[in-house]
Amino acid sequence: MKVEPPVPPPALTAIRAALAAAGATPVDAPILQPLNLLLDLAGEAMRARLFVVQAEGGAEACLRPDFTVAVARQHIEGGAASGRYVYEGPAFRSAPEGDRPEEFVQLGVELFAPGSGGIVEADAEIAGLAWRAAVAGGRGDLTLWLGDVGLFAAFIGSLALPEALAARLKRVAGRPRLLNAELARAGEAAASVGGGQLAAMLSGLSEAQAAAMLEEVWALAGVEPVGGRGPGEIAARLVRRVEAASAPALTESQAAAIRAFMAISEAPAAGLKQVRALAGKARGLDAALADWEARLARLAEIPADRMRFAPALGHAFDYYDGLTFEVRSEALGADRPVASGGRYDGLLARLGSAADARAVGCVVRPWRAFTGGES
């Protein structure tokens, strides 16, 4: 495993000091994390980038690919209504290119709060923390890229699409590969279910009924499932596939509008203006755009020429459902952000939280932030 070089203490101290402004409680998280949970959040394609381990007869686990899910789980298990946590430690992901570190240090902050108040303020606070921490590493070629999965969802809502199609597009909002696949289907007729008879049968059942039927099919066929996935989970994936195949596709004009939205990459004021123009007379975006104006006002410390607004900006993990952001270095390029993060309110419910909670966080890669580091 290729290990990232250490960051010189003065640079690391400066990066830590920037995040310390959050007034957060230091936490750690187990290095071993449940594999199935992370695949549910990031998709099966992420498996190739995870370091998977399994004890004999036990469920599959993986080395911690990042801290967000692990810290969120600890917060929920602790039962607190709110929390501010800062962390530092190694994370592990295989490098598809083969020449990048597979063990690397992350520093980050996660904020959890009840209710719906203070979202804009927390978003701006976290994005500002990430920017200051990245700048503290010494690079002079940084730009803060801002996006919003929630704004994409609101834009989809303005297009008056069939309910099933709109829901599917919102589900893949932060997953460019899946979203592009939907756009490629534009103009096609709904596909017949064809060879997906089992999925079609399951699609009319409750989750418990679908899981029971799948177990019965396995028993009749003498199949022993592997990989740790339960029948309910597999049944749900089969149903989603058949629904995607049989649902109507976008029209060419609808796909063109979405492509135009995804292509926005401007200074923030110009980008918001383009979103308004694309939405036309649909008024559902007014509140979301007003929130963005408030966020930008709170990020006034960042030079205007160092910010870009690309509302379709997404991350590898699809649990982000609001603000997304990356701090990018011109030298490192878009696929190696110095810092990243965003809002992930829905993740807490997916992890089992019964509370109406909100969450936003950021992570910084100090070796990338360090002016003498990754190149």
Backbone hydrogen bonds in HBPLUS format (Angstrom, degrees):
<---DONOR---> <-ACCEPTOR-->    atom                        ^
c    i                          cat <-CA-CA->   ^        H-A-AA   ^      H-
h    n   atom  resd res      DA  || num        DHA   H-A  angle D-A-AA Bond
n    s   type  num  typ     dist DA aas  dist angle  dist       angle   num
A0102-GLU N   A0002-LYS O   2.67 MM 100  5.31 158.0  1.72 144.1 150.7     1
A0103-GLU N   A0002-LYS O   3.13 MM 101  6.45 144.7  2.26 154.0 155.1     2
A0004-GLU N   A0103-GLU O   2.89 MM  99  6.06 163.7  1.92 170.7 173.8     3
A0011-ALA N   A0008-PRO O   3.09 MM   3  5.69 120.2  2.46 119.4 132.3     4
A0012-LEU N   A0008-PRO O   3.12 MM   4  6.31 165.9  2.14 156.5 160.8     5
A0013-THR N   A0009-PRO O   2.83 MM   4  5.89 157.5  1.88 155.3 161.0     6
A0014-ALA N   A0010-PRO O   3.11 MM   4  6.31 152.9  2.19 141.7 148.2     7
A0015-ILE N   A0011-ALA O   3.08 MM   4  6.37 156.0  2.14 149.3 155.4     8
A0016-ARG N   A0012-LEU O   2.93 MM   4  6.15 163.1  1.96 150.2 155.1     9
A0017-ALA N   A0013-THR O   2.92 MM   4  6.07 156.2  1.97 146.0 152.7    10
A0018-ALA N   A0014-ALA O   3.19 MM   4  6.45 148.8  2.29 142.0 148.7    11
A0019-LEU N   A0015-ILE O   3.36 MM   4  6.74 155.6  2.43 148.3 153.4    12
A0020-ALA N   A0016-ARG O   2.90 MM   4  6.13 139.1  2.07 147.1 160.1    13
A0022-ALA N   A0019-LEU O   3.07 MM   3  5.92 171.2  2.08 123.8 126.6    14
A0023-GLY N   A0020-ALA O   3.00 MM   3  5.73 168.0  2.02 122.5 126.3    15
A0025-THR N   A0084-ARG O   2.82 MM  59  6.01 169.3  1.83 137.6 134.4    16
A0086-VAL N   A0025-THR O   2.96 MM  61  5.78 155.7  2.02 124.2 128.6    17
A0027-VAL N   A0086-VAL O   2.92 MM  59  6.16 146.9  2.03 158.6 163.5    18
A0064-ARG N   A0031-ILE O   2.63 MM  33  4.96 135.5  1.82 149.3 162.9    19
A0033-GLN N   A0062-CYS O   2.86 MM  29  5.41 165.0  1.89 157.8 162.8    20
A0062-CYS N   A0033-GLN O   2.85 MM  29  5.41 150.7  1.93 152.6 162.1    21
A0035-LEU N   A0060-GLU O   3.39 MM  25  5.75 162.5  2.42 123.5 125.3    22
A0039-LEU N   A0035-LEU O   2.97 MM   4  6.25 156.3  2.03 158.7 166.3    23
A0040-ASP N   A0036-ASN O   2.94 MM   4  6.14 150.2  2.03 147.6 155.5    24
A0041-LEU N   A0037-LEU O   3.13 MM   4  6.42 143.3  2.27 142.0 151.8    25
A0042-ALA N   A0038-LEU O   2.92 MM   4  6.05 145.0  2.05 145.5 154.8    26
A0043-GLY N   A0039-LEU O   2.66 MM   4  4.88 141.7  1.80 135.1 141.7    27
A0318-ASP N   A0041-LEU O   3.07 MM 277  5.88 151.7  2.16 144.7 149.4    28
A0046-MET N   A0043-GLY O   3.06 MM   3  5.84 159.0  2.10 120.6 126.1    29
A0047-ARG N   A0044-GLU O   3.02 MM   3  5.60 157.3  2.07 117.0 123.4    30
A0049-ARG N   A0046-MET O   2.84 MM   3  5.46 155.2  1.90 120.3 128.4    31
A0050-LEU N   A0047-ARG O   3.06 MM   3  5.27 166.0  2.08 112.5 116.9    32
A0094-SER N   A0049-ARG O   2.82 MM  45  4.63 157.3  1.88 124.2 130.0    33
A0063-LEU N   A0051-PHE O   2.91 MM  12  5.54 151.4  2.00 151.1 159.2    34
A0053-VAL N   A0061-ALA O   2.81 MM   8  5.31 165.7  1.83 138.0 142.2    35
A0061-ALA N   A0053-VAL O   2.83 MM   8  5.31 170.8  1.84 169.5 170.3    36
A0058-GLY N   A0055-ALA O   2.88 MM   3  5.14 166.5  1.90 130.8 132.9    37
A0092-PHE N   A0064-ARG O   2.83 MM  28  5.87 155.6  1.89 144.5 151.9    38
A0071-VAL N   A0067-PHE O   2.83 MM   4  5.92 166.0  1.85 169.7 172.9    39
A0072-ALA N   A0068-THR O   2.93 MM   4  6.09 159.6  1.97 152.2 158.5    40
A0073-ARG N   A0069-VAL O   2.91 MM   4  6.12 157.3  1.96 151.5 157.1    41
A0074-GLN N   A0070-ALA O   3.13 MM   4  6.39 156.9  2.19 143.2 149.1    42
A0075-HIS N   A0071-VAL O   2.92 MM   4  6.17 154.5  1.98 148.7 155.9    43
A0076-ILE N   A0072-ALA O   3.02 MM   4  6.27 163.8  2.04 152.5 155.8    44
A0077-GLU N   A0073-ARG O   2.96 MM   4  6.16 165.8  1.98 152.0 156.0    45
A0078-GLY N   A0074-GLN O   2.92 MM   4  6.06 138.2  2.10 141.2 152.2    46
A0078-GLY N   A0075-HIS O   3.19 MM   3  5.11 126.2  2.49  92.0 105.9    47
A0079-GLY N   A0076-ILE O   3.10 MM   3  5.39 146.7  2.22 105.2 114.6    48
A0083-GLY N   A0112-PHE O   2.92 MM  29  5.02 156.0  1.97 135.7 134.1    49
A0112-PHE N   A0083-GLY O   2.79 MM  29  5.02 161.7  1.82 159.7 160.0    50
A0085-TYR N   A0110-GLU O   3.00 MM  25  5.35 164.6  2.02 155.1 160.0    51
A0110-GLU N   A0085-TYR O   2.90 MM  25  5.35 155.8  1.96 149.9 157.5    52
A0087-TYR N   A0108-GLY O   2.99 MM  21  5.47 155.4  2.05 146.9 152.1    53
A0108-GLY N   A0087-TYR O   3.09 MM  21  5.47 154.5  2.16 142.0 143.6    54
A0089-GLY N   A0106-GLN O   3.06 MM  17  5.64 151.7  2.14 152.3 161.0    55
A0106-GLN N   A0089-GLY O   2.87 MM  17  5.64 163.8  1.89 157.5 159.7    56
A0091-ALA N   A0104-PHE O   2.74 MM  13  5.51 150.5  1.82 158.5 167.7    57
A0104-PHE N   A0091-ALA O   3.02 MM  13  5.51 161.1  2.05 151.1 157.2    58
A0093-ARG N   A0102-GLU O   2.99 MM   9  5.09 148.6  2.09 136.1 145.8    59
A0098-GLY N   A0095-ALA O   2.96 MM   3  5.16 140.3  2.12 105.1 117.0    60
A0107-LEU N   A0364-VAL O   3.02 MM 257  5.19 160.3  2.06 149.2 155.3    61
A0364-VAL N   A0107-LEU O   2.61 MM 257  5.19 158.9  1.65 162.9 169.3    62
A0109-VAL N   A0362-CYS O   3.06 MM 253  5.55 144.8  2.19 140.9 151.1    63
A0362-CYS N   A0109-VAL O   2.91 MM 253  5.55 151.8  1.99 154.8 164.0    64
A0111-LEU N   A0360-VAL O   2.82 MM 249  5.44 171.5  1.83 165.3 168.2    65
A0360-VAL N   A0111-LEU O   3.07 MM 249  5.44 151.8  2.15 147.6 155.5    66
A0113-ALA N   A0358-ARG O   2.97 MM 245  5.21 157.9  2.02 139.5 145.1    67
A0358-ARG N   A0113-ALA O   2.68 MM 245  5.21 151.2  1.76 159.5 169.9    68
A0115-GLY N   A0356-ASP O   2.83 MM 241  5.66 148.6  1.93 170.9 162.8    69
A0122-ALA N   A0118-GLY O   2.98 MM   4  6.07 162.6  2.01 148.7 153.4    70
A0123-ASP N   A0119-ILE O   2.87 MM   4  6.06 162.3  1.90 155.6 160.9    71
A0124-ALA N   A0120-VAL O   3.02 MM   4  6.23 167.4  2.03 152.3 154.9    72
A0125-GLU N   A0121-GLU O   2.92 MM   4  6.10 154.7  1.99 145.8 153.6    73
A0126-ILE N   A0122-ALA O   2.97 MM   4  6.16 167.6  1.99 155.7 157.3    74
A0127-ALA N   A0123-ASP O   2.99 MM   4  6.19 170.3  2.00 155.8 158.9    75
A0128-GLY N   A0124-ALA O   2.89 MM   4  5.90 154.7  1.95 144.0 151.6    76
A0129-LEU N   A0125-GLU O   2.87 MM   4  6.12 152.1  1.95 146.3 154.3    77
A0130-ALA N   A0126-ILE O   2.97 MM   4  6.21 165.2  1.99 155.0 158.0    78
A0131-TRP N   A0127-ALA O   3.03 MM   4  6.23 156.7  2.09 143.9 150.3    79
A0132-ARG N   A0128-GLY O   2.95 MM   4  6.17 168.4  1.97 153.5 156.0    80
A0133-ALA N   A0129-LEU O   2.91 MM   4  6.07 160.2  1.95 153.3 158.9    81
A0134-ALA N   A0130-ALA O   2.98 MM   4  6.09 157.9  2.03 145.9 152.0    82
A0135-VAL N   A0131-TRP O   2.91 MM   4  6.13 165.4  1.93 155.1 159.1    83
A0136-ALA N   A0132-ARG O   2.97 MM   4  6.05 143.1  2.11 138.5 148.3    84
A0137-GLY N   A0134-ALA O   3.14 MM   3  5.61 153.2  2.22 108.4 116.1    85
A0138-GLY N   A0135-VAL O   3.01 MM   3  5.71 163.4  2.04 120.3 125.4    86
A0371-THR N   A0137-GLY O   3.07 MM 234  6.06 145.7  2.20 142.2 132.8    87
A0330-GLU N   A0141-ASP O   3.06 MM 189  5.56 155.1  2.12 141.5 148.5    88
A0143-THR N   A0328-ARG O   2.90 MM 185  5.36 142.4  2.05 146.2 157.7    89
A0328-ARG N   A0143-THR O   2.88 MM 185  5.36 159.8  1.92 160.2 158.5    90
A0144-LEU N   A0306-ARG O   2.79 MM 162  6.13 165.0  1.81 161.1 156.7    91
A0308-ARG N   A0144-LEU O   2.90 MM 164  6.28 154.3  1.97 154.0 155.1    92
A0145-TRP N   A0326-GLU O   2.72 MM 181  5.13 172.9  1.72 171.3 169.8    93
A0326-GLU N   A0145-TRP O   2.94 MM 181  5.13 150.7  2.03 140.7 148.1    94
A0146-LEU N   A0308-ARG O   2.83 MM 162  6.14 157.4  1.88 155.2 162.5    95
A0310-ALA N   A0146-LEU O   2.75 MM 164  5.88 160.8  1.79 162.8 169.7    96
A0147-GLY N   A0324-THR O   2.73 MM 177  4.83 158.7  1.77 153.6 147.6    97
A0324-THR N   A0147-GLY O   3.00 MM 177  4.83 163.1  2.03 115.0 113.7    98
A0148-ASP N   A0311-PRO O   3.09 MM 163  5.01 174.5  2.10 119.4 119.7    99
A0152-PHE N   A0148-ASP O   3.19 MM   4  6.55 151.0  2.28 144.1 151.5   100
A0149-VAL N   A0322-GLY O   2.83 MM 173  4.88 142.6  1.97 147.9 136.5   101
A0153-ALA N   A0149-VAL O   3.05 MM   4  6.41 154.5  2.11 145.9 152.6   102
A0154-ALA N   A0150-GLY O   2.95 MM   4  6.26 153.1  2.02 144.9 152.1   103
A0155-PHE N   A0151-LEU O   2.88 MM   4  6.12 150.5  1.96 144.7 153.2   104
A0156-ILE N   A0152-PHE O   2.86 MM   4  6.18 158.7  1.91 154.1 159.6   105
A0157-GLY N   A0153-ALA O   2.98 MM   4  6.24 150.6  2.07 142.4 150.6   106
A0158-SER N   A0154-ALA O   3.17 MM   4  6.48 128.2  2.45 135.0 147.6   107
A0158-SER N   A0155-PHE O   2.96 MM   3  5.10 135.6  2.16  99.3 112.1   108
A0159-LEU N   A0156-ILE O   3.09 MM   3  5.44 161.7  2.12 111.6 117.5   109
A0166-ALA N   A0162-PRO O   2.90 MM   4  6.12 167.3  1.91 166.2 170.4   110
A0167-ALA N   A0163-GLU O   2.96 MM   4  6.12 161.1  1.99 150.8 155.9   111
A0168-ARG N   A0164-ALA O   3.06 MM   4  6.23 154.9  2.13 142.5 149.1   112
A0169-LEU N   A0165-LEU O   3.00 MM   4  6.26 159.7  2.04 152.2 157.3   113
A0170-LYS N   A0166-ALA O   2.99 MM   4  6.21 158.8  2.04 150.2 155.9   114
A0171-ARG N   A0167-ALA O   3.02 MM   4  6.21 145.4  2.14 141.7 151.0   115
A0172-VAL N   A0168-ARG O   3.27 MM   4  6.59 140.3  2.43 142.4 151.2   116
A0172-VAL N   A0169-LEU O   3.22 MM   3  5.34 130.0  2.48  96.7 108.9   117
A0173-ALA N   A0170-LYS O   3.26 MM   3  4.98 164.8  2.29 102.3 104.5   118
A0175-ARG N   A0172-VAL O   2.94 MM   3  5.06 165.1  1.96 116.3 119.1   119
A0178-LEU N   A0175-ARG O   3.07 MM   3  5.61 117.3  2.47 116.7 130.2   120
A0179-LEU N   A0175-ARG O   3.01 MM   4  6.17 162.9  2.04 159.5 164.5   121
A0180-ASN N   A0176-PRO O   2.87 MM   4  5.94 159.2  1.91 148.7 153.9   122
A0181-ALA N   A0177-ARG O   3.17 MM   4  6.40 141.5  2.32 136.1 146.1   123
A0182-GLU N   A0178-LEU O   3.17 MM   4  6.55 147.6  2.28 142.8 150.3   124
A0182-GLU N   A0179-LEU O   3.10 MM   3  5.15 119.5  2.48  95.7 110.1   125
A0183-LEU N   A0179-LEU O   3.05 MM   4  6.43 156.4  2.11 149.6 156.1   126
A0184-ALA N   A0180-ASN O   2.93 MM   4  6.14 143.8  2.06 141.7 151.4   127
A0185-ARG N   A0182-GLU O   3.12 MM   3  5.33 143.2  2.27 101.4 111.7   128
A0186-ALA N   A0183-LEU O   3.17 MM   3  5.41 165.2  2.19 110.4 114.3   129
A0188-GLU N   A0185-ARG O   2.97 MM   3  5.66 161.0  2.00 149.4 151.2   130
A0187-GLY N   A0250-LEU O   2.72 MM  63  6.10 159.6  1.76 172.1 167.3   131
A0191-ALA N   A0245-ALA O   3.05 MM  54  5.47 133.2  2.28 166.8 159.6   132
A0196-GLY N   A0193-VAL O   3.09 MM   3  5.47 162.8  2.13 125.7 129.9   133
A0200-ALA N   A0196-GLY O   2.91 MM   4  6.15 156.6  1.97 154.6 162.1   134
A0201-MET N   A0197-GLN O   2.91 MM   4  6.16 153.5  1.99 149.3 156.0   135
A0202-LEU N   A0198-LEU O   2.96 MM   4  6.25 155.9  2.02 150.7 157.5   136
A0203-SER N   A0199-ALA O   2.95 MM   4  6.07 141.1  2.11 145.2 155.5   137
A0205-LEU N   A0202-LEU O   3.00 MM   3  5.47 167.1  2.02 123.6 126.0   138
A0210-ALA N   A0206-SER O   2.81 MM   4  5.99 161.9  1.84 157.8 162.9   139
A0211-ALA N   A0207-GLU O   2.97 MM   4  6.13 159.7  2.01 147.8 153.0   140
A0212-ALA N   A0208-ALA O   3.01 MM   4  6.20 157.0  2.06 145.4 151.7   141
A0213-MET N   A0209-GLN O   2.96 MM   4  6.20 158.4  2.00 148.7 154.3   142
A0214-LEU N   A0210-ALA O   3.01 MM   4  6.20 159.4  2.05 148.1 153.7   143
A0215-GLU N   A0211-ALA O   2.99 MM   4  6.23 158.2  2.04 149.1 154.6   144
A0216-GLU N   A0212-ALA O   3.03 MM   4  6.28 151.0  2.11 144.0 151.9   145
A0217-VAL N   A0213-MET O   2.96 MM   4  6.29 154.7  2.03 150.9 157.3   146
A0218-TRP N   A0214-LEU O   2.97 MM   4  6.25 161.2  2.00 151.7 156.6   147
A0219-ALA N   A0215-GLU O   2.95 MM   4  6.19 159.2  1.99 146.5 152.1   148
A0220-LEU N   A0216-GLU O   2.97 MM   4  6.23 160.3  2.01 150.4 155.2   149
A0221-ALA N   A0217-VAL O   2.98 MM   4  6.14 151.1  2.06 148.1 156.1   150
A0222-GLY N   A0218-TRP O   2.83 MM   4  5.82 113.6  2.27 141.1 158.0   151
A0223-VAL N   A0218-TRP O   2.89 MM   5  4.83 158.8  1.93 141.5 143.4   152
A0222-GLY N   A0219-ALA O   3.25 MM   3  5.04 148.8  2.36  94.1 103.3   153
A0234-ILE N   A0230-GLY O   3.10 MM   4  6.37 162.3  2.13 154.3 159.2   154
A0235-ALA N   A0231-PRO O   2.85 MM   4  5.91 161.2  1.89 149.2 154.9   155
A0236-ALA N   A0232-GLY O   3.01 MM   4  6.16 156.1  2.07 143.4 149.5   156
A0237-ARG N   A0233-GLU O   3.19 MM   4  6.48 152.3  2.27 142.6 149.3   157
A0238-LEU N   A0234-ILE O   3.02 MM   4  6.31 157.5  2.07 151.3 157.4   158
A0239-VAL N   A0235-ALA O   2.97 MM   4  6.21 159.5  2.01 152.8 158.0   159
A0240-ARG N   A0236-ALA O   3.02 MM   4  6.25 159.5  2.07 146.1 151.5   160
A0241-ARG N   A0237-ARG O   3.07 MM   4  6.32 150.9  2.16 145.0 152.5   161
A0242-VAL N   A0238-LEU O   3.13 MM   4  6.48 160.8  2.17 151.9 155.7   162
A0243-GLU N   A0239-VAL O   2.94 MM   4  6.13 157.6  1.99 153.7 160.5   163
A0244-ALA N   A0240-ARG O   2.94 MM   4  6.08 154.3  2.01 143.6 150.4   164
A0245-ALA N   A0241-ARG O   3.00 MM   4  6.25 151.9  2.08 145.7 153.3   165
A0246-SER N   A0242-VAL O   2.99 MM   4  6.09 149.9  2.08 145.0 152.1   166
A0247-ALA N   A0243-GLU O   2.98 MM   4  5.81 131.1  2.22 144.2 153.2   167
A0255-ALA N   A0251-THR O   2.93 MM   4  6.17 164.2  1.96 154.6 159.1   168
A0256-ALA N   A0252-GLU O   2.93 MM   4  6.09 150.9  2.01 142.5 150.6   169
A0257-ALA N   A0253-SER O   3.06 MM   4  6.32 152.1  2.14 143.4 150.0   170
A0258-ILE N   A0254-GLN O   3.06 MM   4  6.38 158.1  2.11 150.2 155.7   171
A0259-ARG N   A0255-ALA O   2.85 MM   4  6.09 160.6  1.89 152.1 157.8   172
A0260-ALA N   A0256-ALA O   2.97 MM   4  6.16 154.7  2.03 144.3 151.0   173
A0261-PHE N   A0257-ALA O   3.01 MM   4  6.30 151.2  2.09 143.1 151.0   174
A0262-MET N   A0258-ILE O   2.86 MM   4  6.13 164.8  1.88 155.6 159.2   175
A0263-ALA N   A0259-ARG O   2.92 MM   4  6.05 136.0  2.11 141.7 153.5   176
A0264-ILE N   A0261-PHE O   3.20 MM   3  5.58 161.6  2.24 110.5 116.1   177
A0266-GLU N   A0309-PHE O   3.16 MM  43  5.34 157.8  2.21 140.1 138.9   178
A0309-PHE N   A0266-GLU O   2.61 MM  43  5.34 167.2  1.63 166.8 171.6   179
A0270-ALA N   A0267-ALA O   3.04 MM   3  5.47 113.8  2.49 113.7 129.0   180
A0271-GLY N   A0267-ALA O   2.89 MM   4  6.01 158.5  1.93 160.4 166.8   181
A0272-LEU N   A0268-PRO O   2.96 MM   4  6.16 162.3  1.99 157.9 160.7   182
A0273-LYS N   A0269-ALA O   3.16 MM   4  6.35 151.7  2.25 140.7 148.5   183
A0274-GLN N   A0270-ALA O   3.06 MM   4  6.37 148.8  2.16 144.2 152.0   184
A0275-VAL N   A0271-GLY O   3.08 MM   4  6.43 154.0  2.15 148.1 154.8   185
A0276-ARG N   A0272-LEU O   3.06 MM   4  6.35 162.2  2.09 150.2 154.3   186
A0277-ALA N   A0273-LYS O   3.04 MM   4  6.31 154.6  2.11 145.1 152.1   187
A0278-LEU N   A0274-GLN O   2.96 MM   4  6.23 156.6  2.02 152.2 157.8   188
A0279-ALA N   A0275-VAL O   3.01 MM   4  6.23 151.5  2.10 151.0 158.7   189
A0280-GLY N   A0276-ARG O   3.23 MM   4  6.42 130.7  2.49 140.6 151.9   190
A0282-ALA N   A0279-ALA O   3.19 MM   3  5.66 153.8  2.26 140.1 136.9   191
A0286-ASP N   A0283-ARG O   3.22 MM   3  5.68 167.9  2.24 117.6 121.3   192
A0289-LEU N   A0285-LEU O   2.92 MM   4  6.08 162.3  1.95 165.2 170.2   193
A0290-ALA N   A0286-ASP O   2.95 MM   4  6.15 151.7  2.03 147.7 156.0   194
A0291-ASP N   A0287-ALA O   2.97 MM   4  6.23 152.8  2.04 147.3 154.4   195
A0292-TRP N   A0288-ALA O   3.13 MM   4  6.44 146.4  2.25 138.9 147.7   196
A0293-GLU N   A0289-LEU O   3.08 MM   4  6.44 150.2  2.17 145.2 152.4   197
A0294-ALA N   A0290-ALA O   3.12 MM   4  6.45 149.5  2.22 144.9 153.0   198
A0295-ARG N   A0291-ASP O   2.91 MM   4  6.25 152.6  1.99 148.9 156.6   199
A0296-LEU N   A0292-TRP O   2.98 MM   4  6.17 169.9  1.99 153.3 155.4   200
A0297-ALA N   A0293-GLU O   3.11 MM   4  6.27 149.0  2.21 138.2 146.3   201
A0298-ARG N   A0294-ALA O   3.23 MM   4  6.49 143.6  2.37 141.1 149.7   202
A0298-ARG N   A0295-ARG O   2.97 MM   3  5.20 125.2  2.28 100.7 115.0   203
A0299-LEU N   A0295-ARG O   3.07 MM   4  6.40 117.0  2.48 139.2 156.0   204
A0299-LEU N   A0296-LEU O   3.06 MM   3  4.93 145.7  2.19  96.0 106.6   205
A0302-ILE N   A0299-LEU O   3.06 MM   3  5.91 163.3  2.09 124.7 128.9   206
A0306-ARG N   A0303-PRO O   2.82 MM   3  5.28 159.7  1.86 118.8 123.9   207
A0307-MET N   A0304-ALA O   3.37 MM   3  5.60 154.1  2.44 114.8 112.6   208
A0313-LEU N   A0310-ALA O   2.88 MM   3  5.68 159.0  1.93 138.4 139.2   209
A0321-ASP N   A0343-ARG O   2.97 MM  22  6.09 150.8  2.05 140.6 150.1   210
A0343-ARG N   A0323-LEU O   2.80 MM  20  5.21 150.7  1.88 144.3 148.9   211
A0325-PHE N   A0341-GLY O   3.02 MM  16  5.57 147.7  2.13 148.8 144.1   212
A0341-GLY N   A0325-PHE O   3.09 MM  16  5.57 137.8  2.28 155.3 149.5   213
A0327-VAL N   A0339-ALA O   2.79 MM  12  4.95 162.0  1.82 133.9 137.2   214
A0338-VAL N   A0327-VAL O   2.77 MM  11  5.47 146.4  1.88 163.2 174.7   215
A0339-ALA N   A0327-VAL O   3.37 MM  12  4.95 152.2  2.45 130.1 133.3   216
A0332-LEU N   A0329-SER O   3.14 MM   3  5.24 124.5  2.46  98.4 112.0   217
A0333-GLY N   A0329-SER O   2.94 MM   4  6.01 154.8  2.00 161.0 166.4   218
A0336-ARG N   A0333-GLY O   3.38 MM   3  5.87 167.5  2.40 113.8 116.6   219
A0365-ARG N   A0338-VAL O   2.86 MM  27  5.46 173.8  1.86 168.2 166.8   220
A0340-SER N   A0363-VAL O   2.96 MM  23  5.56 153.2  2.04 153.3 161.6   221
A0363-VAL N   A0340-SER O   2.82 MM  23  5.56 155.7  1.88 165.1 170.8   222
A0342-GLY N   A0361-GLY O   2.94 MM  19  5.69 149.2  2.04 154.7 164.4   223
A0361-GLY N   A0342-GLY O   3.04 MM  19  5.69 158.1  2.09 147.2 150.8   224
A0344-TYR N   A0359-ALA O   2.95 MM  15  5.54 160.9  1.99 138.2 144.4   225
A0347-LEU N   A0344-TYR O   3.16 MM   3  5.56 141.3  2.31 108.3 118.5   226
A0348-LEU N   A0345-ASP O   3.27 MM   3  6.04 143.0  2.41 118.1 124.4   227
A0350-ARG N   A0346-GLY O   3.22 MM   4  6.53 158.0  2.27 148.9 155.4   228
A0351-LEU N   A0347-LEU O   2.90 MM   4  6.17 132.2  2.14 145.7 159.0   229
A0351-LEU N   A0348-LEU O   3.22 MM   3  5.08 132.2  2.46  90.6 103.4   230
A0353-SER N   A0348-LEU O   2.89 MM   5  5.40 162.3  1.92 150.5 146.0   231
A0352-GLY N   A0349-ALA O   3.02 MM   3  5.08 158.9  2.07 103.3 109.8   232
A0368-ARG N   A0365-ARG O   3.04 MM   3  5.48 131.4  2.29 110.7 123.2   233
A0369-ALA N   A0365-ARG O   3.00 MM   4  6.28 147.4  2.11 147.8 157.9   234
A0370-PHE N   A0366-PRO O   2.86 MM   4  5.93 151.0  1.94 150.3 156.2   235
A0374-GLU N   A0367-TRP O   3.07 MM   7  6.00 152.1  2.15 130.4 139.1   236
A0373-GLY N   A0370-PHE O   2.91 MM   3  5.01 164.1  1.93 118.1 118.9   237
